[in-house]
Amino acid sequence: MAKKENVAELNRRNFDEFVKKGVVMVDFFADWCMPCVMIAPVIDELSEKFSGKVKFGKVNVEDNREISQKFNVSSIPNLVFFKDGKVVEQIIGARSFDELEKGLKNLVK
């Protein structure tokens, strides 16, 4: 599981406020999804590396169907990148640390 201090648990009560400002990466996941479990440590590592530059959150698709539907999440893991509240990129499927790091570096320029 993700570290609490670096990756926020998001739900309908706090989601909009969380993604409103700055660069945010949201991981849509489910506990039963093996690729989701495999990518969690990568996201933890990224959250430490980009601490103070990018906010990281995660949404359990089982508990938050409304949010998942809003962003057309039908496959997981599904990473949605926001900049000041607007979706700027969406990546479906597990990716490597290097690939995600490169994408985040481009967003925080």
TILUMVEX-990493 format. One record per atom (N, C-alpha, C, O): x, y, z; residue in three letters; atom name; residue number from 1. Coordinates in steps of 0.001 Angstrom, whole numbers. Example, Ala and Ser with C-alpha at 12.3 -4.5 7.8 and 13.67 -1.06 7.14 Angstrom:
BEGIN
[[13190, -5690, 7800], ALA, N, 1],
[[12300, -4500, 7800], ALA, CA, 1],
[[13200, -3300, 7800], ALA, C, 1],
[[14236, -3319, 8465], ALA, O, 1],
[[12850, -2250, 7080], SER, N, 2],
[[13670, -1060, 7140], SER, CA, 2],
[[12900, 30, 7870], SER, C, 2],
[[13409, 1138, 8039], SER, O, 2],
***
This chain:
BEGIN
[[828, -1211, 0], MET, N, 1],
[[0, 0, 0], MET, CA, 1],
[[858, 1256, 0], MET, C, 1],
[[2004, 1250, 449], MET, O, 1],
[[288, 2307, -503], ALA, N, 2],
[[1004, 3582, -593], ALA, CA, 2],
[[1228, 4168, 791], ALA, C, 2],
[[457, 3930, 1720], ALA, O, 2],
[[2286, 4927, 905], LYS, N, 3],
[[2567, 5599, 2169], LYS, CA, 3],
[[1577, 6733, 2364], LYS, C, 3],
[[1359, 7544, 1463], LYS, O, 3],
[[992, 6784, 3524], LYS, N, 4],
[[-61, 7771, 3807], LYS, CA, 4],
[[425, 9209, 3644], LYS, C, 4],
[[-307, 10059, 3138], LYS, O, 4],
[[1657, 9482, 4071], GLU, N, 5],
[[2103, 10878, 4051], GLU, CA, 5],
[[2359, 11404, 2640], GLU, C, 5],
[[2324, 12615, 2421], GLU, O, 5],
[[2613, 10519, 1689], ASN, N, 6],
[[2952, 10957, 332], ASN, CA, 6],
[[1816, 10812, -674], ASN, C, 6],
[[1720, 11598, -1616], ASN, O, 6],
[[966, 9826, -488], VAL, N, 7],
[[-100, 9551, -1443], VAL, CA, 7],
[[-1440, 9603, -708], VAL, C, 7],
[[-1742, 8748, 123], VAL, O, 7],
[[-2230, 10618, -1030], ALA, N, 8],
[[-3498, 10835, -336], ALA, CA, 8],
[[-4587, 9901, -850], ALA, C, 8],
[[-4680, 9642, -2050], ALA, O, 8],
[[-5405, 9401, 65], GLU, N, 9],
[[-6590, 8615, -297], GLU, CA, 9],
[[-7676, 9610, -683], GLU, C, 9],
[[-8054, 10461, 123], GLU, O, 9],
[[-8179, 9510, -1906], LEU, N, 10],
[[-9172, 10470, -2389], LEU, CA, 10],
[[-10549, 9825, -2500], LEU, C, 10],
[[-10687, 8630, -2759], LEU, O, 10],
[[-11561, 10665, -2292], ASN, N, 11],
[[-12950, 10230, -2448], ASN, CA, 11],
[[-13762, 11446, -2909], ASN, C, 11],
[[-13199, 12514, -3153], ASN, O, 11],
[[-15066, 11284, -3025], ARG, N, 12],
[[-15868, 12380, -3576], ARG, CA, 12],
[[-15847, 13631, -2700], ARG, C, 12],
[[-16102, 14732, -3188], ARG, O, 12],
[[-15549, 13473, -1418], ARG, N, 13],
[[-15515, 14635, -526], ARG, CA, 13],
[[-14262, 15494, -710], ARG, C, 13],
[[-14323, 16711, -541], ARG, O, 13],
[[-13137, 14881, -1051], ASN, N, 14],
[[-11898, 15665, -1120], ASN, CA, 14],
[[-11249, 15724, -2500], ASN, C, 14],
[[-10243, 16413, -2673], ASN, O, 14],
[[-11798, 15023, -3477], PHE, N, 15],
[[-11160, 14911, -4794], PHE, CA, 15],
[[-10995, 16258, -5503], PHE, C, 15],
[[-9885, 16629, -5883], PHE, O, 15],
[[-12099, 16988, -5680], ASP, N, 16],
[[-12049, 18248, -6448], ASP, CA, 16],
[[-11072, 19249, -5832], ASP, C, 16],
[[-10307, 19899, -6545], ASP, O, 16],
[[-11103, 19366, -4523], GLU, N, 17],
[[-10198, 20293, -3833], GLU, CA, 17],
[[-8741, 19874, -4033], GLU, C, 17],
[[-7865, 20722, -4207], GLU, O, 17],
[[-8486, 18567, -4008], PHE, N, 18],
[[-7126, 18040, -4115], PHE, CA, 18],
[[-6504, 18334, -5478], PHE, C, 18],
[[-5323, 18672, -5559], PHE, O, 18],
[[-7289, 18207, -6550], VAL, N, 19],
[[-6724, 18361, -7902], VAL, CA, 19],
[[-6792, 19794, -8417], VAL, C, 19],
[[-6331, 20071, -9524], VAL, O, 19],
[[-7354, 20700, -7641], LYS, N, 20],
[[-7625, 22070, -8096], LYS, CA, 20],
[[-6377, 22877, -8442], LYS, C, 20],
[[-6393, 23644, -9405], LYS, O, 20],
[[-5313, 22723, -7689], LYS, N, 21],
[[-4121, 23560, -7864], LYS, CA, 21],
[[-2866, 22727, -8096], LYS, C, 21],
[[-2657, 21692, -7463], LYS, O, 21],
[[-2034, 23209, -9024], GLY, N, 22],
[[-746, 22570, -9251], GLY, CA, 22],
[[-822, 21315, -10087], GLY, C, 22],
[[-1835, 21027, -10723], GLY, O, 22],
[[285, 20565, -10074], VAL, N, 23],
[[389, 19311, -10823], VAL, CA, 23],
[[27, 18167, -9879], VAL, C, 23],
[[573, 18049, -8782], VAL, O, 23],
[[-903, 17332, -10328], VAL, N, 24],
[[-1404, 16239, -9495], VAL, CA, 24],
[[-1465, 14960, -10326], VAL, C, 24],
[[-1919, 14970, -11470], VAL, O, 24],
[[-1005, 13867, -9738], MET, N, 25],
[[-1137, 12558, -10377], MET, CA, 25],
[[-2067, 11715, -9511], MET, C, 25],
[[-1824, 11533, -8319], MET, O, 25],
[[-3132, 11204, -10122], VAL, N, 26],
[[-4092, 10371, -9401], VAL, CA, 26],
[[-4062, 8958, -9969], VAL, C, 26],
[[-4207, 8749, -11174], VAL, O, 26],
[[-3871, 8000, -9076], ASP, N, 27],
[[-3832, 6583, -9414], ASP, CA, 27],
[[-5201, 5980, -9126], ASP, C, 27],
[[-5610, 5885, -7969], ASP, O, 27],
[[-5911, 5572, -10180], PHE, N, 28],
[[-7176, 4847, -10014], PHE, CA, 28],
[[-6824, 3367, -9931], PHE, C, 28],
[[-6205, 2823, -10845], PHE, O, 28],
[[-7217, 2711, -8835], PHE, N, 29],
[[-6768, 1344, -8578], PHE, CA, 29],
[[-7871, 526, -7908], PHE, C, 29],
[[-8924, 1044, -7537], PHE, O, 29],
[[-7589, -775, -7765], ALA, N, 30],
[[-8415, -1668, -6951], ALA, CA, 30],
[[-7472, -2635, -6248], ALA, C, 30],
[[-6425, -3001, -6782], ALA, O, 30],
[[-7853, -3038, -5054], ASP, N, 31],
[[-6997, -3941, -4268], ASP, CA, 31],
[[-6773, -5289, -4944], ASP, C, 31],
[[-5734, -5915, -4735], ASP, O, 31],
[[-7738, -5752, -5759], TRP, N, 32],
[[-7637, -7050, -6416], TRP, CA, 32],
[[-6853, -7008, -7727], TRP, C, 32],
[[-6631, -8048, -8346], TRP, O, 32],
[[-6435, -5823, -8152], CYS, N, 33],
[[-5751, -5639, -9444], CYS, CA, 33],
[[-4242, -5812, -9269], CYS, C, 33],
[[-3582, -4980, -8647], CYS, O, 33],
[[-3696, -6911, -9829], MET, N, 34],
[[-2263, -7185, -9672], MET, CA, 34],
[[-1367, -6082, -10258], MET, C, 34],
[[-424, -5666, -9585], MET, O, 34],
[[-1621, -5587, -11490], PRO, N, 35],
[[-783, -4494, -11998], PRO, CA, 35],
[[-847, -3247, -11092], PRO, C, 35],
[[134, -2514, -10971], PRO, O, 35],
[[-2006, -3016, -10462], CYS, N, 36],
[[-2140, -1881, -9534], CYS, CA, 36],
[[-1232, -2070, -8322], CYS, C, 36],
[[-566, -1138, -7872], CYS, O, 36],
[[-1222, -3295, -7806], VAL, N, 37],
[[-379, -3614, -6655], VAL, CA, 37],
[[1101, -3457, -7034], VAL, C, 37],
[[1909, -2976, -6240], VAL, O, 37],
[[1437, -3869, -8257], MET, N, 38],
[[2823, -3783, -8717], MET, CA, 38],
[[3288, -2348, -8929], MET, C, 38],
[[4460, -2043, -8711], MET, O, 38],
[[2389, -1464, -9351], ILE, N, 39],
[[2786, -78, -9631], ILE, CA, 39],
[[2797, 793, -8364], ILE, C, 39],
[[3390, 1871, -8371], ILE, O, 39],
[[2154, 345, -7286], ALA, N, 40],
[[2084, 1137, -6051], ALA, CA, 40],
[[3465, 1562, -5519], ALA, C, 40],
[[3626, 2726, -5152], ALA, O, 40],
[[4474, 659, -5464], PRO, N, 41],
[[5792, 1105, -4987], PRO, CA, 41],
[[6449, 2130, -5918], PRO, C, 41],
[[7206, 2989, -5466], PRO, O, 41],
[[6159, 2036, -7206], VAL, N, 42],
[[6682, 3012, -8181], VAL, CA, 42],
[[6092, 4390, -7870], VAL, C, 42],
[[6804, 5395, -7885], VAL, O, 42],
[[4801, 4428, -7592], ILE, N, 43],
[[4141, 5691, -7266], ILE, CA, 43],
[[4666, 6248, -5950], ILE, C, 43],
[[4858, 7457, -5820], ILE, O, 43],
[[4900, 5370, -4968], ASP, N, 44],
[[5495, 5811, -3700], ASP, CA, 44],
[[6849, 6472, -3942], ASP, C, 44],
[[7140, 7533, -3390], ASP, O, 44],
[[7668, 5836, -4769], GLU, N, 45],
[[9006, 6360, -5062], GLU, CA, 45],
[[8909, 7710, -5778], GLU, C, 45],
[[9645, 8644, -5458], GLU, O, 45],
[[8003, 7805, -6741], LEU, N, 46],
[[7800, 9072, -7453], LEU, CA, 46],
[[7323, 10160, -6495], LEU, C, 46],
[[7741, 11313, -6605], LEU, O, 46],
[[6447, 9796, -5555], SER, N, 47],
[[5904, 10784, -4617], SER, CA, 47],
[[7013, 11347, -3727], SER, C, 47],
[[6956, 12508, -3323], SER, O, 47],
[[8012, 10532, -3424], GLU, N, 48],
[[9156, 11024, -2643], GLU, CA, 48],
[[10051, 11907, -3506], GLU, C, 48],
[[10494, 12968, -3064], GLU, O, 48],
[[10313, 11473, -4725], LYS, N, 49],
[[11196, 12222, -5615], LYS, CA, 49],
[[10617, 13583, -5993], LYS, C, 49],
[[11356, 14561, -6106], LYS, O, 49],
[[9292, 13653, -6189], PHE, N, 50],
[[8653, 14898, -6620], PHE, CA, 50],
[[7949, 15617, -5466], PHE, C, 50],
[[7079, 16459, -5690], PHE, O, 50],
[[8327, 15284, -4244], SER, N, 51],
[[7733, 15908, -3060], SER, CA, 51],
[[7870, 17434, -3147], SER, C, 51],
[[8958, 17958, -3384], SER, O, 51],
[[6752, 18133, -2951], GLY, N, 52],
[[6772, 19598, -3028], GLY, CA, 52],
[[6523, 20136, -4428], GLY, C, 52],
[[6256, 21327, -4590], GLY, O, 52],
[[6606, 19274, -5451], LYS, N, 53],
[[6395, 19712, -6841], LYS, CA, 53],
[[5118, 19128, -7425], LYS, C, 53],
[[4427, 19779, -8208], LYS, O, 53],
[[4812, 17894, -7037], VAL, N, 54],
[[3643, 17185, -7558], VAL, CA, 54],
[[2900, 16579, -6367], VAL, C, 54],
[[3519, 16047, -5445], VAL, O, 54],
[[1576, 16664, -6395], LYS, N, 55],
[[768, 15998, -5378], LYS, CA, 55],
[[311, 14654, -5942], LYS, C, 55],
[[-10, 14544, -7126], LYS, O, 55],
[[284, 13639, -5086], PHE, N, 56],
[[-102, 12294, -5496], PHE, CA, 56],
[[-1317, 11850, -4705], PHE, C, 56],
[[-1384, 12003, -3485], PHE, O, 56],
[[-2279, 11296, -5435], GLY, N, 57],
[[-3472, 10776, -4785], GLY, CA, 57],
[[-3856, 9450, -5408], GLY, C, 57],
[[-3377, 9085, -6482], GLY, O, 57],
[[-4733, 8733, -4711], LYS, N, 58],
[[-5215, 7471, -5264], LYS, CA, 58],
[[-6698, 7337, -4983], LYS, C, 58],
[[-7203, 7762, -3944], LYS, O, 58],
[[-7381, 6729, -5951], VAL, N, 59],
[[-8824, 6539, -5863], VAL, CA, 59],
[[-9124, 5057, -6029], VAL, C, 59],
[[-8787, 4459, -7051], VAL, O, 59],
[[-9756, 4471, -5026], ASN, N, 60],
[[-10181, 3083, -5115], ASN, CA, 60],
[[-11450, 3053, -5969], ASN, C, 60],
[[-12485, 3582, -5565], ASN, O, 60],
[[-11367, 2433, -7151], VAL, N, 61],
[[-12497, 2451, -8088], VAL, CA, 61],
[[-13717, 1715, -7534], VAL, C, 61],
[[-14849, 2020, -7910], VAL, O, 61],
[[-13492, 750, -6647], GLU, N, 62],
[[-14602, 6, -6050], GLU, CA, 62],
[[-15453, 913, -5150], GLU, C, 62],
[[-16678, 799, -5118], GLU, O, 62],
[[-14789, 1807, -4428], ASP, N, 63],
[[-15466, 2677, -3455], ASP, CA, 63],
[[-15893, 4012, -4053], ASP, C, 63],
[[-16687, 4731, -3447], ASP, O, 63],
[[-15384, 4351, -5222], ASN, N, 64],
[[-15608, 5690, -5791], ASN, CA, 64],
[[-16000, 5611, -7260], ASN, C, 64],
[[-15323, 6167, -8124], ASN, O, 64],
[[-17086, 4923, -7531], ARG, N, 65],
[[-17525, 4733, -8923], ARG, CA, 65],
[[-17832, 6064, -9618], ARG, C, 65],
[[-17555, 6218, -10807], ARG, O, 65],
[[-18399, 7019, -8885], GLU, N, 66],
[[-18731, 8340, -9467], GLU, CA, 66],
[[-17502, 9002, -10078], GLU, C, 66],
[[-17530, 9449, -11225], GLU, O, 66],
[[-16422, 9060, -9299], ILE, N, 67],
[[-15191, 9709, -9770], ILE, CA, 67],
[[-14620, 8918, -10944], ILE, C, 67],
[[-14188, 9500, -11940], ILE, O, 67],
[[-14620, 7595, -10824], SER, N, 68],
[[-14087, 6744, -11898], SER, CA, 68],
[[-14846, 6979, -13200], SER, C, 68],
[[-14235, 7081, -14263], SER, O, 68],
[[-16160, 7066, -13125], GLN, N, 69],
[[-16973, 7298, -14322], GLN, CA, 69],
[[-16722, 8684, -14897], GLN, C, 69],
[[-16678, 8854, -16115], GLN, O, 69],
[[-16559, 9668, -14032], LYS, N, 70],
[[-16325, 11044, -14479], LYS, CA, 70],
[[-15086, 11129, -15382], LYS, C, 70],
[[-15055, 11916, -16328], LYS, O, 70],
[[-14069, 10316, -15082], PHE, N, 71],
[[-12831, 10344, -15861], PHE, CA, 71],
[[-12698, 9132, -16782], PHE, C, 71],
[[-11598, 8783, -17211], PHE, O, 71],
[[-13840, 8489, -17082], ASN, N, 72],
[[-13883, 7371, -18019], ASN, CA, 72],
[[-12875, 6268, -17692], ASN, C, 72],
[[-12233, 5713, -18583], ASN, O, 72],
[[-12751, 5969, -16427], VAL, N, 73],
[[-11836, 4920, -16005], VAL, CA, 73],
[[-12555, 3576, -16125], VAL, C, 73],
[[-13437, 3253, -15330], VAL, O, 73],
[[-12156, 2801, -17139], SER, N, 74],
[[-12747, 1472, -17309], SER, CA, 74],
[[-11688, 385, -17182], SER, C, 74],
[[-12018, -784, -16978], SER, O, 74],
[[-10418, 764, -17302], SER, N, 75],
[[-9305, -169, -17120], SER, CA, 75],
[[-8382, 399, -16050], SER, C, 75],
[[-8179, 1609, -15958], SER, O, 75],
[[-7828, -503, -15245], ILE, N, 76],
[[-6897, -61, -14210], ILE, CA, 76],
[[-5629, -899, -14271], ILE, C, 76],
[[-5681, -2025, -14766], ILE, O, 76],
[[-4485, -400, -13788], PRO, N, 77],
[[-4317, 939, -13236], PRO, CA, 77],
[[-4529, 2010, -14291], PRO, C, 77],
[[-4269, 1804, -15476], PRO, O, 77],
[[-4998, 3136, -13839], ASN, N, 78],
[[-5283, 4264, -14719], ASN, CA, 78],
[[-4754, 5505, -14015], ASN, C, 78],
[[-5263, 5895, -12964], ASN, O, 78],
[[-3743, 6116, -14589], LEU, N, 79],
[[-3127, 7294, -13984], LEU, CA, 79],
[[-3617, 8535, -14712], LEU, C, 79],
[[-3482, 8650, -15930], LEU, O, 79],
[[-4185, 9460, -13953], VAL, N, 80],
[[-4701, 10689, -14534], VAL, CA, 80],
[[-3873, 11847, -13980], VAL, C, 80],
[[-3709, 11998, -12769], VAL, O, 80],
[[-3358, 12658, -14903], PHE, N, 81],
[[-2515, 13790, -14533], PHE, CA, 81],
[[-3300, 15082, -14704], PHE, C, 81],
[[-3915, 15318, -15744], PHE, O, 81],
[[-3268, 15909, -13677], PHE, N, 82],
[[-3980, 17185, -13682], PHE, CA, 82],
[[-2982, 18324, -13563], PHE, C, 82],
[[-1935, 18192, -12928], PHE, O, 82],
[[-3326, 19442, -14184], LYS, N, 83],
[[-2574, 20673, -13967], LYS, CA, 83],
[[-3622, 21747, -13719], LYS, C, 83],
[[-4419, 22071, -14599], LYS, O, 83],
[[-3608, 22294, -12507], ASP, N, 84],
[[-4587, 23306, -12090], ASP, CA, 84],
[[-6022, 22868, -12374], ASP, C, 84],
[[-6824, 23637, -12905], ASP, O, 84],
[[-6331, 21628, -12015], GLY, N, 85],
[[-7694, 21121, -12106], GLY, CA, 85],
[[-8111, 20547, -13443], GLY, C, 85],
[[-9200, 19985, -13559], GLY, O, 85],
[[-7264, 20677, -14458], LYS, N, 86],
[[-7618, 20168, -15786], LYS, CA, 86],
[[-6793, 18916, -16098], LYS, C, 86],
[[-5603, 18850, -15793], LYS, O, 86],
[[-7451, 17924, -16712], VAL, N, 87],
[[-6748, 16699, -17113], VAL, CA, 87],
[[-5808, 17030, -18269], VAL, C, 87],
[[-6231, 17570, -19292], VAL, O, 87],
[[-4531, 16702, -18095], VAL, N, 88],
[[-3549, 16959, -19156], VAL, CA, 88],
[[-3030, 15664, -19775], VAL, C, 88],
[[-2486, 15670, -20879], VAL, O, 88],
[[-3203, 14549, -19055], GLU, N, 89],
[[-2760, 13265, -19608], GLU, CA, 89],
[[-3430, 12138, -18836], GLU, C, 89],
[[-3785, 12284, -17666], GLU, O, 89],
[[-3592, 11014, -19520], GLN, N, 90],
[[-4161, 9822, -18881], GLN, CA, 90],
[[-3402, 8619, -19414], GLN, C, 90],
[[-3292, 8431, -20625], GLN, O, 90],
[[-2877, 7802, -18504], ILE, N, 91],
[[-2107, 6613, -18885], ILE, CA, 91],
[[-2807, 5388, -18324], ILE, C, 91],
[[-3061, 5297, -17123], ILE, O, 91],
[[-3115, 4446, -19208], ILE, N, 92],
[[-3777, 3211, -18795], ILE, CA, 92],
[[-2754, 2089, -18789], ILE, C, 92],
[[-2019, 1892, -19757], ILE, O, 92],
[[-2718, 1359, -17684], GLY, N, 93],
[[-1782, 244, -17553], GLY, CA, 93],
[[-551, 632, -16762], GLY, C, 93],
[[-230, 1812, -16618], GLY, O, 93],
[[136, -383, -16249], ALA, N, 94],
[[1342, -161, -15453], ALA, CA, 94],
[[2464, 366, -16345], ALA, C, 94],
[[2637, -82, -17478], ALA, O, 94],
[[3211, 1309, -15820], ARG, N, 95],
[[4355, 1877, -16541], ARG, CA, 95],
[[5583, 1842, -15640], ARG, C, 95],
[[5476, 1669, -14426], ARG, O, 95],
[[6744, 2007, -16253], SER, N, 96],
[[7993, 1985, -15492], SER, CA, 96],
[[8202, 3310, -14764], SER, C, 96],
[[7617, 4334, -15116], SER, O, 96],
[[9041, 3261, -13754], PHE, N, 97],
[[9410, 4469, -13018], PHE, CA, 97],
[[9947, 5527, -13977], PHE, C, 97],
[[9538, 6687, -13925], PHE, O, 97],
[[10874, 5113, -14861], ASP, N, 98],
[[11512, 6058, -15783], ASP, CA, 98],
[[10507, 6746, -16701], ASP, C, 98],
[[10599, 7948, -16945], ASP, O, 98],
[[9554, 5977, -17202], GLU, N, 99],
[[8551, 6538, -18106], GLU, CA, 99],
[[7671, 7562, -17384], GLU, C, 99],
[[7393, 8639, -17913], GLU, O, 99],
[[7242, 7216, -16183], LEU, N, 100],
[[6393, 8132, -15411], LEU, CA, 100],
[[7183, 9357, -14944], LEU, C, 100],
[[6664, 10473, -14936], LEU, O, 100],
[[8417, 9142, -14562], GLU, N, 101],
[[9274, 10256, -14124], GLU, CA, 101],
[[9455, 11269, -15251], GLU, C, 101],
[[9377, 12478, -15029], GLU, O, 101],
[[9695, 10772, -16451], LYS, N, 102],
[[9867, 11646, -17610], LYS, CA, 102],
[[8612, 12494, -17855], LYS, C, 102],
[[8708, 13695, -18104], LYS, O, 102],
[[7438, 11859, -17782], GLY, N, 103],
[[6189, 12565, -17965], GLY, CA, 103],
[[5965, 13632, -16911], GLY, C, 103],
[[5506, 14731, -17222], GLY, O, 103],
[[6287, 13313, -15663], LEU, N, 104],
[[6120, 14282, -14569], LEU, CA, 104],
[[7079, 15453, -14716], LEU, C, 104],
[[6714, 16601, -14463], LEU, O, 104],
[[8312, 15156, -15127], LYS, N, 105],
[[9295, 16238, -15329], LYS, CA, 105],
[[8774, 17242, -16363], LYS, C, 105],
[[8940, 18451, -16201], LYS, O, 105],
[[8146, 16734, -17419], ASN, N, 106],
[[7590, 17626, -18447], ASN, CA, 106],
[[6466, 18496, -17882], ASN, C, 106],
[[6328, 19652, -18280], ASN, O, 106],
[[5672, 17966, -16972], LEU, N, 107],
[[4557, 18717, -16405], LEU, CA, 107],
[[5005, 19793, -15411], LEU, C, 107],
[[4347, 20826, -15286], LEU, O, 107],
[[6093, 19568, -14718], VAL, N, 108],
[[6517, 20545, -13700], VAL, CA, 108],
[[7473, 21604, -14231], VAL, C, 108],
[[7948, 22449, -13472], VAL, O, 108],
[[7754, 21566, -15514], LYS, N, 109],
[[8652, 22566, -16115], LYS, CA, 109],
[[8131, 23974, -15902], LYS, C, 109],
[[8759, 24938, -16340], LYS, O, 109],
***
